Amino acid sequence: MPTLGLPRKRIASFYLLSKPHHLRRTAVLTACAVLVALLGPRVAIAGSAVLLPYPPPEAFGVIPASTYDERGQRVGDGAVLVEELEDGRVAVRLHGGYEEGARIELDAILVPVEVEGQRMLRISSERSQSHDPDGNPLVILEIDHDAGLARCTPPAGASGRVSEIELPSPDRVVNVPLNLLFRSIGLGQRRSVDTQAFFCLGGARVMGFTGEVVKPENESEVAGRVVREIRYGPDGKGLLSWAAQPFAPKISFWVDANGDAAYLAHRMPLYSRGPVVYFVADGVNPELVIER
């Protein structure tokens, strides 16, 4: 598996290994990539208030995923790479989408911090860029948590101007995959978790989002797994978030609630108003999550 331009040292992933007996072991890996521990200790630190546990050495590895369209047809590959850099920081990258067409790339840099005697990671920066069905690059989303700024930059050669805003305080913005945020929900410890998301549609803006577990009666039991769905959308607590609720894309995460909330899949648009796809960990039956 190529490192997609990241320096080589140690590579990790939040996606599951293809063999079922790895599912519970790799649930720990999910803490590295999708990245949020809003439920962790509250600490007065500069930058992001989002923390996550530092991954153990055995968590490092690389695992592919597949991309499916809403009809359940496989349309391309997907993968997440997480690497410990020489300076101790951790780099994360997700890519996926159509083999020839719309796709997305997300990156994050995480910095080790010491919190109440525990080694943890704080999000330092994030970046995402999508491509349209013709392969043309779209707006670049950048979040500099250390500087407290987020910006939207048109791709090279495109019209438009850079749109930049200050991040709210406390900064709970996270745009990389969110399976760690939902780990407590997957384990049944909570029914919802609040966070924030950064968007570039109509200019740079931050909106309150929440993840909530779908009713337990909708859960299915397959091959020893309890497939729990967590839906993610505007929290409706601000005017912008309230107005966006009827138009928000369908975003969901699925975890195995039978044990340690191992990541199974998630559904998201490849860009604002773009095609909705399913990222499904290799070895997981896509029929468990794709609506028919």
FENRA-V795231 format. One record per backbone hydrogen bond with DSSP energy under -0.5 kcal/mol. NH is the residue of the N-H (numbers start at 1). CO is the residue of the C=O. If there is no record, write none. Layout:
BEGIN
nh:NH co:CO
nh:NH co:CO
END
This chain:
BEGIN
nh:6 co:3
nh:10 co:84
nh:12 co:82
nh:13 co:59
nh:22 co:19
nh:23 co:20
nh:26 co:22
nh:27 co:23
nh:27 co:24
nh:28 co:24
nh:28 co:25
nh:30 co:26
nh:31 co:28
nh:32 co:29
nh:33 co:29
nh:33 co:30
nh:34 co:30
nh:40 co:37
nh:45 co:43
nh:48 co:123
nh:49 co:171
nh:51 co:37
nh:51 co:49
nh:52 co:121
nh:54 co:119
nh:59 co:56
nh:60 co:57
nh:63 co:80
nh:65 co:78
nh:66 co:280
nh:67 co:76
nh:68 co:278
nh:69 co:73
nh:72 co:69
nh:75 co:67
nh:76 co:67
nh:78 co:65
nh:79 co:95
nh:80 co:63
nh:81 co:93
nh:82 co:12
nh:83 co:91
nh:84 co:10
nh:85 co:83
nh:85 co:89
nh:88 co:85
nh:90 co:110
nh:91 co:83
nh:92 co:108
nh:93 co:81
nh:94 co:106
nh:95 co:79
nh:96 co:104
nh:97 co:77
nh:98 co:102
nh:99 co:75
nh:101 co:98
nh:103 co:131
nh:104 co:96
nh:105 co:129
nh:106 co:94
nh:107 co:127
nh:108 co:92
nh:109 co:125
nh:110 co:90
nh:111 co:122
nh:113 co:120
nh:115 co:113
nh:115 co:118
nh:118 co:115
nh:120 co:113
nh:120 co:118
nh:121 co:52
nh:122 co:111
nh:123 co:50
nh:124 co:109
nh:125 co:109
nh:126 co:143
nh:127 co:107
nh:128 co:141
nh:129 co:105
nh:130 co:139
nh:131 co:103
nh:132 co:136
nh:135 co:132
nh:138 co:130
nh:140 co:153
nh:141 co:128
nh:141 co:139
nh:142 co:140
nh:142 co:151
nh:143 co:126
nh:144 co:149
nh:145 co:124
nh:145 co:143
nh:146 co:124
nh:148 co:144
nh:149 co:144
nh:150 co:165
nh:151 co:142
nh:152 co:163
nh:153 co:140
nh:158 co:155
nh:163 co:152
nh:165 co:150
nh:167 co:148
nh:171 co:47
nh:172 co:170
nh:174 co:196
nh:182 co:178
nh:183 co:180
nh:186 co:182
nh:187 co:183
nh:188 co:185
nh:189 co:184
nh:190 co:184
nh:193 co:211
nh:195 co:209
nh:196 co:172
nh:197 co:207
nh:199 co:205
nh:202 co:200
nh:203 co:200
nh:205 co:199
nh:207 co:197
nh:209 co:195
nh:210 co:233
nh:211 co:193
nh:212 co:231
nh:213 co:191
nh:214 co:229
nh:218 co:215
nh:219 co:216
nh:220 co:227
nh:222 co:220
nh:222 co:225
nh:225 co:222
nh:227 co:220
nh:227 co:225
nh:228 co:226
nh:228 co:255
nh:230 co:253
nh:231 co:212
nh:232 co:251
nh:233 co:210
nh:235 co:208
nh:242 co:238
nh:243 co:239
nh:244 co:240
nh:245 co:241
nh:245 co:242
nh:247 co:244
nh:248 co:244
nh:248 co:245
nh:251 co:232
nh:251 co:249
nh:252 co:267
nh:253 co:230
nh:254 co:265
nh:255 co:228
nh:256 co:262
nh:257 co:226
nh:257 co:255
nh:259 co:257
nh:261 co:256
nh:262 co:256
nh:264 co:254
nh:265 co:254
nh:266 co:279
nh:267 co:252
nh:268 co:277
nh:270 co:275
nh:274 co:271
nh:277 co:268
nh:278 co:68
nh:279 co:266
nh:280 co:66
nh:280 co:278
nh:281 co:264
nh:282 co:64
nh:284 co:281
nh:288 co:285
nh:289 co:286
nh:290 co:286
END
